[in-house]
């Protein structure tokens, strides 16, 4: 959260956060990424599009389009391949209607469909019966499914709506709509919502189609108030009944305050991180991705001069505050797609780099494994800038700071920033000795665990390094060491901020307590 005066921020908030998460129990280094073998068993080379296919048995497959065809991958099964009739060298999109899977290849290339039979490859759309008055839905970049119909946007702002349960044919005289009330604005995304409502996001406006069910002659088109729109097709997601979306003015929401009355937020929820929003490369805004998992909404964005998404903005739904700016140590890694699918019995979020051809599982492990070898493993570098801690008076003498932390193989740097002064380094790249005990005169731990005593209390760090013996009692691989760090400050200031950086392992900050007193002189004892 940004503030002109760091001392005016509420307790429990912090000024800046990088690669961190705020969970019950403290502010911690975010979890890492994994490169699942089942999803990366194929050398994809360049990926041109991804999507989800769910077969009639409820099994989800991640569809990965490459130049020669489409790979279908999922956890626990060997990849399957369906060749395409021609070579792909352009972005594609996928959609599904019941058991029919579609690949959309743009306005100049005919879309294809597949019925879920591994023995039958992609097929062209069947022609409507002669004399039926129907036409085949037009070529398009993508399509959506709502009310048992396929909605196919084409042209600048037109939508072809298929017949009910007949996905490839539509009545061009009755079910061809234009989303426009006289303005020159491109249609960006069709977004099916609840209660027979469809949102049509344009660049600088949002329209709502109601009564979208059955006989479409009763459907109505209204424009929502405001001049905000959507920057890219995948820059929005729905969390329960709330839609989060990225506009050129920042991140906004659409909520339902009354029945059938969705209202866009008057001010952007991204206002506290306005400097970060201003640093987005808006020339590449169409590549912004948005998705959510559990209590967080994430936006993959291209910051500064990046032409593909190189950072992730994390919004905590519970605290209603921006939590972190996530980045990755590999300078070549980018996020081109975000997909949510079943993995190991749980709904998980995946990031796809199309140029590197890798599919990564987010929020797993303590390091970023951005490939399938040890050379692709990177430490997570987390940092926070705290709020301004004040004393009892307008200016106080800060003697020290106490930090209650839980850590695992950390490398810690702490700097303090008093008002109107330069930074003072309190500790620089401090590591924890995994063999040392905090107990006085206790012998050092054998790092091979030959005494089978890894769980002994009050050790400075519980991380291990190979070679190591498991022993009958085993090893708690991710056990954290809990300590209280004390750092001398000895500065007079109105407030003091701390910048806490951890360049490896894991750090969880439980509490931060300043030790200060009002008088600028040393207190005198009274007898």
Secondary structure as UniProt FT lines:
FT   HELIX           6..8
FT   TURN            11..12
FT   STRAND          14..18
FT   STRAND          20..23
FT   TURN            24..25
FT   STRAND          26..29
FT   STRAND          33..34
FT   TURN            37..39
FT   STRAND          49..54
FT   TURN            56..57
FT   STRAND          60..65
FT   STRAND          69..74
FT   TURN            75..76
FT   STRAND          77..83
FT   STRAND          93..97
FT   TURN            98..99
FT   STRAND          100..104
FT   TURN            107..108
FT   STRAND          112..114
FT   TURN            118..119
FT   STRAND          123..124
FT   TURN            130..131
FT   STRAND          135..136
FT   STRAND          144..146
FT   TURN            147..148
FT   STRAND          149..154
FT   TURN            155..157
FT   STRAND          158..161
FT   TURN            164..165
FT   TURN            167..168
FT   STRAND          169..170
FT   TURN            172..174
FT   STRAND          176..178
FT   STRAND          187..192
FT   STRAND          198..202
FT   STRAND          206..210
FT   HELIX           216..218
FT   STRAND          220..223
FT   TURN            233..234
FT   STRAND          236..239
FT   TURN            240..241
FT   STRAND          242..247
FT   TURN            248..249
FT   STRAND          250..258
FT   TURN            259..260
FT   STRAND          261..264
FT   TURN            269..270
FT   HELIX           271..273
FT   HELIX           274..278
FT   HELIX           282..287
FT   STRAND          289..293
FT   TURN            294..295
FT   STRAND          296..301
FT   TURN            304..305
FT   STRAND          311..316
FT   TURN            317..320
FT   STRAND          321..326
FT   TURN            331..332
FT   STRAND          337..343
FT   TURN            344..345
FT   STRAND          346..353
FT   TURN            354..357
FT   STRAND          358..362
FT   STRAND          368..369
FT   HELIX           374..376
FT   STRAND          377..378
FT   STRAND          382..386
FT   STRAND          389..390
FT   STRAND          396..408
FT   STRAND          411..418
FT   TURN            419..420
FT   STRAND          423..431
FT   TURN            434..435
FT   TURN            440..441
FT   TURN            447..448
FT   TURN            450..451
FT   TURN            454..455
FT   TURN            472..473
FT   TURN            477..478
FT   STRAND          481..493
FT   STRAND          495..502
FT   STRAND          506..517
//
